[in-house]
């Protein structure tokens, strides 16, 4: 149970008029060739709904995480929610670890340090919602395009790994993210 009181919402007012310039987004991650599939830290992330689709309100990312996969420890100033569609993920939140399984949802509050890892023997699939949007732009900057949702990104040698880490560290502040790597050389 969550004992945190709900955030104060805006006072009620009229619902704004429909914006006919915005369109319905309808995608299929397995067959839609227009979706970006990006190799990031050994995982494959498919941008289903971008900030451009939601007027910046949120982004929705389909994550294919192989055994042993997951990002390094990090934190960011936006909310992040995961729903486990297949497999299981171990999430460490403020130093405490728990396993999330199929059908479970996890919400990571903004600014909280966290990391997740697929500690199972099979791939995991997660839906990741970030609000407000922007995380997808970071992934587009640091990721490597791949052909489909479950394709593994190319393996990186030591030099390419170092270049990836340096690029991610340099870009992270622009996307309201802090990588908690300590000394990147260790």
Secondary structure, 3 states (H helix, E strand, C coil): CCCCCCCCCCCCCCCCCCCCCCCCCCCCCCCCCCCCEEEECCEEEEEEECCCCCCCCCEEEEEEECCCCCCCCEEECCEEEEEEEECEEEEEECCEEEEEECCCEEEECCCCCEEEECCCCCCEEEEEEEECCCHHHHHHHHCEECCCCCCCCCCCCHHHHHHHHHHHHHHHHHHCEEECCCCCCC
